[in-house]
């Protein structure tokens, strides 16, 4: 970022602020569409889908609650409430950690895996329609490069780029 006369690192130019707001609006709009589609077609909130997805990709379909909260960008208490609901629905179970009496694992059940499999085409269709189809291959690579600048380091989700 090049600073012009009178600007400091703490100030944000009007064009920069427009880009920031566009990024926020795009994320909110896409998330709302995905959430609505999942609720209507599968009675599954987007956060619940994300939890099931993370668990499905984890070894033995289990993650420590703290790790899961970090992956789905929820507070510990927010994840606890969500896991309570998913457990009531039979989609996840909690298991004690044998090496740490205070630790708990969230574990994907077979019913949870089946629900995820049913909802995944809806989710993927929404991601394609709301985001991927809006960008050509070069724009997608540029987007990945920009996001990697914001979140450097290994990302299993972006290894293809």
Secondary structure, 3 states (H helix, E strand, C coil): CCCCCCCCCCCCCHHHHHHHHHHHHHHHHHHHHHHHHHHHHHCCCHHHHHHHHHHHHCHHHEEEHHHHHHHHCCCHHHHHHHHHHHHHCCCEEEEEECCEEEEEEEEECHHHHHHHHHHHHHHHHHHHHHCHHHCCHHHHHHHHHHHHHHCCCCCHHHCCC
